[in-house]
């Protein structure tokens, strides 16, 4: 059976080198989702109970999922939101990059066989 070599081994190795070269900094990564809430308080006379637009906040959290459907939320001071966004973006980019490098490595393995 003919093997389909859509890319040469040299091209695959070059693509892998490029992928590995411009990875986001590992030290920045945050696995989670940024959550933004506006909330009502426990005081029924407060303005926040009269209109949805007058609720308190926004409050920012990072939501993180763990095994067995467990989730945790970390309250985030507003000043840390940009740093959190960078970390979450770095995580996503790094993860996508890992998936692409893994696919390239599978192709490289197939070409070696
Ligand atoms: Zn209130």
Backbone and ligand atoms as CSV (ligand in chain L), in Angstrom:
chain,resi,resn,atom,element,x,y,z
A,1,UNK,N,N,0.850,-1.203,0.000
A,1,UNK,CA,C,0.000,0.000,0.000
A,1,UNK,C,C,0.886,1.254,0.000
A,2,UNK,N,N,0.575,2.176,-0.846
A,2,UNK,CA,C,1.395,3.390,-0.967
A,2,UNK,C,C,1.176,4.299,0.241
A,3,UNK,N,N,2.281,4.816,0.732
A,3,UNK,CA,C,2.178,5.782,1.825
A,3,UNK,C,C,2.045,7.180,1.236
A,4,UNK,N,N,1.236,7.963,1.858
A,4,UNK,CA,C,1.060,9.330,1.387
A,4,UNK,C,C,1.978,10.248,2.188
A,5,UNK,N,N,2.953,10.799,1.506
A,5,UNK,CA,C,3.841,11.769,2.141
A,5,UNK,C,C,3.431,13.148,1.658
A,6,UNK,N,N,2.553,13.792,2.418
A,6,UNK,CA,C,2.110,15.118,2.006
A,6,UNK,C,C,3.215,16.141,2.226
A,7,UNK,N,N,4.070,15.905,3.219
A,7,UNK,CA,C,5.202,16.807,3.455
A,7,UNK,C,C,6.440,15.950,3.640
A,8,UNK,N,N,7.559,16.467,3.170
A,8,UNK,CA,C,8.810,15.734,3.346
A,8,UNK,C,C,9.226,15.784,4.809
A,9,UNK,N,N,10.103,14.873,5.173
A,9,UNK,CA,C,10.610,14.858,6.546
A,9,UNK,C,C,11.311,16.164,6.885
A,10,UNK,N,N,12.070,16.693,5.928
A,10,UNK,CA,C,12.782,17.953,6.174
A,10,UNK,C,C,11.800,19.094,6.429
A,11,UNK,N,N,10.704,19.114,5.654
A,11,UNK,CA,C,9.700,20.162,5.846
A,11,UNK,C,C,9.014,20.015,7.207
A,12,UNK,N,N,8.774,18.781,7.597
A,12,UNK,CA,C,8.142,18.546,8.909
A,12,UNK,C,C,9.061,18.970,10.049
A,13,UNK,N,N,10.338,18.631,9.931
A,13,UNK,CA,C,11.302,19.021,10.972
A,13,UNK,C,C,11.420,20.540,11.056
A,14,UNK,N,N,11.407,21.198,9.899
A,14,UNK,CA,C,11.489,22.668,9.873
A,14,UNK,C,C,10.245,23.275,10.509
A,15,UNK,N,N,9.082,22.708,10.210
A,15,UNK,CA,C,7.829,23.207,10.793
A,15,UNK,C,C,7.841,23.023,12.310
A,16,UNK,N,N,8.366,21.897,12.743
A,16,UNK,CA,C,8.436,21.633,14.191
A,16,UNK,C,C,9.366,22.616,14.884
A,17,UNK,N,N,10.502,22.908,14.257
A,17,UNK,CA,C,11.449,23.870,14.822
A,17,UNK,C,C,10.800,25.246,14.944
A,18,UNK,N,N,10.051,25.642,13.891
A,18,UNK,CA,C,9.356,26.940,13.937
A,18,UNK,C,C,8.333,26.977,15.069
A,19,UNK,N,N,7.575,25.909,15.204
A,19,UNK,CA,C,6.552,25.865,16.266
A,19,UNK,C,C,7.195,25.993,17.641
A,20,UNK,N,N,8.296,25.272,17.824
A,20,UNK,CA,C,8.942,25.246,19.143
A,20,UNK,C,C,9.631,26.569,19.463
A,21,UNK,N,N,9.997,27.326,18.425
A,21,UNK,CA,C,10.814,28.520,18.630
A,21,UNK,C,C,10.031,29.682,19.233
A,22,UNK,N,N,8.763,29.837,18.852
A,22,UNK,CA,C,8.037,31.033,19.302
A,22,UNK,C,C,6.908,30.679,20.276
A,23,UNK,N,N,7.223,29.822,21.229
A,23,UNK,CA,C,6.241,29.449,22.249
A,23,UNK,C,C,6.077,30.589,23.249
A,24,UNK,N,N,4.854,30.791,23.768
A,24,UNK,CA,C,4.682,31.784,24.833
A,24,UNK,C,C,5.444,31.337,26.084
A,25,UNK,N,N,5.821,32.296,26.933
A,25,UNK,CA,C,6.617,31.927,28.113
A,25,UNK,C,C,5.848,30.958,29.017
A,26,UNK,N,N,6.490,29.874,29.324
A,26,UNK,CA,C,5.882,28.837,30.168
A,26,UNK,C,C,5.515,29.387,31.543
A,27,UNK,N,N,6.301,30.328,32.034
A,27,UNK,CA,C,6.086,30.838,33.388
A,27,UNK,C,C,4.808,31.679,33.490
A,28,UNK,N,N,4.213,32.079,32.367
A,28,UNK,CA,C,3.012,32.923,32.396
A,28,UNK,C,C,1.703,32.136,32.466
A,29,UNK,N,N,1.726,30.840,32.205
A,29,UNK,CA,C,0.485,30.118,31.927
A,29,UNK,C,C,-0.467,30.051,33.124
A,30,UNK,N,N,-1.738,30.217,32.819
A,30,UNK,CA,C,-2.820,30.019,33.781
A,30,UNK,C,C,-3.897,29.194,33.083
A,31,UNK,N,N,-4.238,28.055,33.670
A,31,UNK,CA,C,-5.311,27.231,33.121
A,31,UNK,C,C,-6.598,27.630,33.818
A,32,UNK,N,N,-7.497,28.254,33.084
A,32,UNK,CA,C,-8.738,28.692,33.698
A,32,UNK,C,C,-9.516,29.578,32.759
A,33,UNK,N,N,-10.660,30.023,33.242
A,33,UNK,CA,C,-11.548,30.885,32.471
A,33,UNK,C,C,-11.809,32.144,33.282
A,34,UNK,N,N,-11.753,33.270,32.609
A,34,UNK,CA,C,-12.040,34.529,33.286
A,34,UNK,C,C,-13.549,34.724,33.375
A,35,UNK,N,N,-14.022,34.996,34.569
A,35,UNK,CA,C,-15.461,35.162,34.804
A,35,UNK,C,C,-15.720,36.559,35.367
A,36,UNK,N,N,-16.808,37.165,34.883
A,36,UNK,CA,C,-17.142,38.521,35.309
A,36,UNK,C,C,-18.575,38.513,35.823
A,37,UNK,N,N,-18.763,38.995,37.045
A,37,UNK,CA,C,-20.098,39.001,37.642
A,37,UNK,C,C,-20.466,40.386,38.146
A,38,UNK,N,N,-21.741,40.669,38.050
A,38,UNK,CA,C,-22.303,41.815,38.770
A,38,UNK,C,C,-23.383,41.228,39.678
A,39,UNK,N,N,-23.310,41.582,40.958
A,39,UNK,CA,C,-24.073,40.837,41.958
A,39,UNK,C,C,-25.005,41.738,42.771
A,40,UNK,N,N,-26.037,41.093,43.333
A,40,UNK,CA,C,-26.895,41.762,44.305
A,40,UNK,C,C,-26.426,41.378,45.702
A,41,UNK,N,N,-26.594,42.296,46.649
A,41,UNK,CA,C,-26.120,42.040,48.013
A,41,UNK,C,C,-27.274,41.568,48.895
A,42,UNK,N,N,-27.007,41.409,50.165
A,42,UNK,CA,C,-28.000,40.886,51.086
A,42,UNK,C,C,-28.954,41.928,51.642
A,43,UNK,N,N,-28.741,43.184,51.296
A,43,UNK,CA,C,-29.590,44.264,51.790
A,43,UNK,C,C,-30.739,44.509,50.802
A,44,UNK,N,N,-31.975,44.138,51.173
A,44,UNK,CA,C,-33.089,44.266,50.222
A,44,UNK,C,C,-33.420,45.719,49.872
A,45,UNK,N,N,-32.960,46.688,50.695
A,45,UNK,CA,C,-33.213,48.103,50.389
A,45,UNK,C,C,-32.153,48.711,49.469
A,46,UNK,N,N,-31.124,47.956,49.155
A,46,UNK,CA,C,-30.001,48.493,48.365
A,46,UNK,C,C,-30.428,48.734,46.918
A,47,UNK,N,N,-29.769,49.702,46.287
A,47,UNK,CA,C,-30.030,50.053,44.888
A,47,UNK,C,C,-29.902,48.850,43.959
A,48,UNK,N,N,-29.045,47.884,44.344
A,48,UNK,CA,C,-28.764,46.759,43.446
A,48,UNK,C,C,-30.003,45.877,43.240
A,49,UNK,N,N,-30.978,45.970,44.155
A,49,UNK,CA,C,-32.200,45.164,44.027
A,49,UNK,C,C,-33.254,45.856,43.166
A,50,UNK,N,N,-33.031,47.121,42.837
A,50,UNK,CA,C,-34.031,47.862,42.068
A,50,UNK,C,C,-33.804,47.763,40.561
A,51,UNK,N,N,-32.572,47.562,40.155
A,51,UNK,CA,C,-32.260,47.517,38.723
A,51,UNK,C,C,-31.058,46.613,38.493
A,52,UNK,N,N,-31.142,45.830,37.408
A,52,UNK,CA,C,-30.007,44.958,37.076
A,52,UNK,C,C,-28.750,45.782,36.797
A,53,UNK,N,N,-28.955,46.981,36.256
A,53,UNK,CA,C,-27.810,47.831,35.920
A,53,UNK,C,C,-27.142,48.425,37.145
A,54,UNK,N,N,-27.822,48.341,38.318
A,54,UNK,CA,C,-27.251,48.944,39.524
A,54,UNK,C,C,-26.674,47.899,40.476
A,55,UNK,N,N,-26.495,46.695,39.958
A,55,UNK,CA,C,-25.864,45.667,40.779
A,55,UNK,C,C,-24.402,46.029,41.074
A,56,UNK,N,N,-23.843,45.398,42.097
A,56,UNK,CA,C,-22.453,45.665,42.501
A,56,UNK,C,C,-21.484,44.986,41.536
A,57,UNK,N,N,-20.325,45.583,41.466
A,57,UNK,CA,C,-19.290,44.981,40.640
A,57,UNK,C,C,-18.901,45.864,39.467
A,58,UNK,N,N,-18.260,45.350,38.471
A,58,UNK,CA,C,-18.054,43.907,38.252
A,58,UNK,C,C,-16.999,43.304,39.194
A,59,UNK,N,N,-17.205,42.031,39.484
A,59,UNK,CA,C,-16.226,41.221,40.208
A,59,UNK,C,C,-15.662,40.203,39.237
A,60,UNK,N,N,-14.369,40.016,39.334
A,60,UNK,CA,C,-13.677,39.097,38.425
A,60,UNK,C,C,-13.213,37.866,39.179
A,61,UNK,N,N,-13.365,36.733,38.530
A,61,UNK,CA,C,-12.887,35.462,39.085
A,61,UNK,C,C,-12.155,34.702,37.989
A,62,UNK,N,N,-11.282,33.823,38.424
A,62,UNK,CA,C,-10.768,32.804,37.510
A,62,UNK,C,C,-11.427,31.499,37.926
A,63,UNK,N,N,-12.120,30.866,36.983
A,63,UNK,CA,C,-12.733,29.553,37.211
A,63,UNK,C,C,-11.796,28.473,36.693
A,64,UNK,N,N,-11.550,27.462,37.527
A,64,UNK,CA,C,-10.667,26.360,37.141
A,64,UNK,C,C,-11.392,25.043,37.360
A,65,UNK,N,N,-11.377,24.194,36.339
A,65,UNK,CA,C,-12.011,22.876,36.408
A,65,UNK,C,C,-10.976,21.830,36.799
A,66,UNK,N,N,-11.393,20.926,37.677
A,66,UNK,CA,C,-10.540,19.814,38.087
A,66,UNK,C,C,-11.245,18.502,37.794
A,67,UNK,N,N,-10.586,17.412,38.132
A,67,UNK,CA,C,-11.152,16.084,37.873
A,67,UNK,C,C,-12.483,15.918,38.618
A,68,UNK,N,N,-13.271,14.966,38.138
A,68,UNK,CA,C,-14.568,14.618,38.738
A,68,UNK,C,C,-15.530,15.800,38.762
A,69,UNK,N,N,-15.409,16.673,37.756
A,69,UNK,CA,C,-16.345,17.784,37.639
A,69,UNK,C,C,-16.200,18.873,38.683
A,70,UNK,N,N,-15.116,18.812,39.451
A,70,UNK,CA,C,-14.920,19.851,40.480
A,70,UNK,C,C,-14.443,21.145,39.848
A,71,UNK,N,N,-14.912,22.244,40.412
A,71,UNK,CA,C,-14.494,23.559,39.947
A,71,UNK,C,C,-14.130,24.416,41.141
A,72,UNK,N,N,-13.178,25.294,40.907
A,72,UNK,CA,C,-12.857,26.296,41.925
A,72,UNK,C,C,-12.866,27.652,41.273
A,73,UNK,N,N,-13.194,28.650,42.069
A,73,UNK,CA,C,-13.172,30.023,41.596
A,73,UNK,C,C,-12.278,30.840,42.512
A,74,UNK,N,N,-11.441,31.642,41.888
A,74,UNK,CA,C,-10.548,32.514,42.647
A,74,UNK,C,C,-10.938,33.951,42.371
A,75,UNK,N,N,-11.242,34.673,43.418
A,75,UNK,CA,C,-11.556,36.097,43.267
A,75,UNK,C,C,-10.306,36.840,42.806
A,76,UNK,N,N,-10.510,37.738,41.864
A,76,UNK,CA,C,-9.385,38.412,41.238
A,76,UNK,C,C,-9.552,39.916,41.425
A,77,UNK,N,N,-8.603,40.594,42.101
A,77,UNK,CA,C,-8.677,42.059,42.150
A,77,UNK,C,C,-8.624,42.614,40.729
A,78,UNK,N,N,-9.380,43.695,40.474
A,78,UNK,CA,C,-9.488,44.239,39.111
A,78,UNK,C,C,-8.114,44.521,38.508
A,79,UNK,N,N,-7.168,44.941,39.332
A,79,UNK,CA,C,-5.837,45.261,38.834
A,79,UNK,C,C,-5.082,44.062,38.297
A,80,UNK,N,N,-5.509,42.872,38.665
A,80,UNK,CA,C,-4.819,41.662,38.202
A,80,UNK,C,C,-5.453,41.057,36.959
A,81,UNK,N,N,-6.552,41.657,36.468
A,81,UNK,CA,C,-7.255,41.097,35.313
A,81,UNK,C,C,-6.355,41.031,34.065
A,82,UNK,N,N,-5.594,42.117,33.747
A,82,UNK,CA,C,-4.728,42.017,32.556
A,82,UNK,C,C,-3.716,40.876,32.646
A,83,UNK,N,N,-3.113,40.712,33.826
A,83,UNK,CA,C,-2.145,39.629,34.017
A,83,UNK,C,C,-2.818,38.267,33.855
A,84,UNK,N,N,-4.036,38.151,34.393
A,84,UNK,CA,C,-4.778,36.895,34.268
A,84,UNK,C,C,-5.118,36.604,32.809
A,85,UNK,N,N,-5.529,37.646,32.077
A,85,UNK,CA,C,-5.840,37.460,30.652
A,85,UNK,C,C,-4.609,36.985,29.891
A,86,UNK,N,N,-3.456,37.597,30.189
A,86,UNK,CA,C,-2.216,37.176,29.524
A,86,UNK,C,C,-1.919,35.708,29.826
A,87,UNK,N,N,-2.094,35.321,31.073
A,87,UNK,CA,C,-1.799,33.943,31.477
A,87,UNK,C,C,-2.710,32.940,30.797
A,88,UNK,N,N,-3.989,33.285,30.707
A,88,UNK,CA,C,-4.962,32.392,30.075
A,88,UNK,C,C,-4.684,32.287,28.573
A,89,UNK,N,N,-4.362,33.427,27.949
A,89,UNK,CA,C,-4.013,33.414,26.525
A,89,UNK,C,C,-2.746,32.589,26.287
A,90,UNK,N,N,-1.744,32.757,27.156
A,90,UNK,CA,C,-0.494,32.002,27.021
A,90,UNK,C,C,-0.764,30.506,27.128
A,91,UNK,N,N,-1.640,30.135,28.052
A,91,UNK,CA,C,-1.986,28.714,28.216
A,91,UNK,C,C,-2.622,28.155,26.952
A,92,UNK,N,N,-3.597,28.895,26.405
A,92,UNK,CA,C,-4.285,28.427,25.189
A,92,UNK,C,C,-3.320,28.297,24.018
A,93,UNK,N,N,-2.455,29.323,23.842
A,93,UNK,CA,C,-1.500,29.280,22.734
A,93,UNK,C,C,-0.522,28.121,22.896
A,94,UNK,N,N,-0.066,27.934,24.139
A,94,UNK,CA,C,0.891,26.853,24.387
A,94,UNK,C,C,0.237,25.495,24.142
A,95,UNK,N,N,-1.002,25.362,24.577
A,95,UNK,CA,C,-1.714,24.097,24.381
A,95,UNK,C,C,-1.910,23.808,22.891
A,96,UNK,N,N,-2.341,24.816,22.130
A,96,UNK,CA,C,-2.521,24.644,20.685
A,96,UNK,C,C,-1.192,24.280,20.018
A,97,UNK,N,N,-0.130,24.918,20.510
A,97,UNK,CA,C,1.198,24.643,19.961
A,97,UNK,C,C,1.619,23.204,20.267
A,98,UNK,N,N,1.375,22.753,21.472
A,98,UNK,CA,C,1.691,21.371,21.831
A,98,UNK,C,C,0.950,20.398,20.921
A,99,UNK,N,N,-0.320,20.688,20.643
A,99,UNK,CA,C,-1.108,19.810,19.771
A,99,UNK,C,C,-0.525,19.787,18.366
A,100,UNK,N,N,-0.112,20.966,17.853
A,100,UNK,CA,C,0.463,21.009,16.502
A,100,UNK,C,C,1.799,20.274,16.448
A,101,UNK,N,N,2.644,20.465,17.483
A,101,UNK,CA,C,3.936,19.778,17.520
A,101,UNK,C,C,3.722,18.270,17.615
A,102,UNK,N,N,2.748,17.856,18.398
A,102,UNK,CA,C,2.448,16.430,18.507
A,102,UNK,C,C,2.028,15.847,17.159
A,103,UNK,N,N,1.175,16.585,16.416
A,103,UNK,CA,C,0.766,16.127,15.082
A,103,UNK,C,C,1.971,16.024,14.143
A,104,UNK,N,N,2.854,17.023,14.209
A,104,UNK,CA,C,4.063,16.979,13.383
A,104,UNK,C,C,4.922,15.772,13.753
A,105,UNK,N,N,5.059,15.512,15.045
A,105,UNK,CA,C,5.870,14.375,15.487
A,105,UNK,C,C,5.262,13.051,15.028
A,106,UNK,N,N,3.938,12.963,15.004
A,106,UNK,CA,C,3.296,11.749,14.496
A,106,UNK,C,C,3.603,11.558,13.019
A,107,UNK,N,N,3.561,12.678,12.247
A,107,UNK,CA,C,3.892,12.608,10.825
A,107,UNK,C,C,5.353,12.206,10.628
A,108,UNK,N,N,6.238,12.768,11.461
A,108,UNK,CA,C,7.664,12.437,11.377
A,108,UNK,C,C,7.881,10.946,11.670
A,109,UNK,N,N,7.174,10.434,12.677
A,109,UNK,CA,C,7.270,9.000,13.000
A,109,UNK,C,C,6.803,8.152,11.816
A,110,UNK,N,N,5.673,8.560,11.206
A,110,UNK,CA,C,5.126,7.790,10.083
A,110,UNK,C,C,6.106,7.778,8.908
A,111,UNK,N,N,6.745,8.931,8.660
A,111,UNK,CA,C,7.713,9.010,7.560
A,111,UNK,C,C,8.941,8.154,7.800
A,112,UNK,N,N,9.268,7.963,9.098
A,112,UNK,CA,C,10.441,7.146,9.422
A,112,UNK,C,C,10.164,5.657,9.202
A,113,UNK,N,N,8.878,5.292,9.285
A,113,UNK,CA,C,8.523,3.861,9.228
A,113,UNK,C,C,8.624,3.265,7.824
L,1,ZN,ZN,ZN,-26.541,45.973,47.063
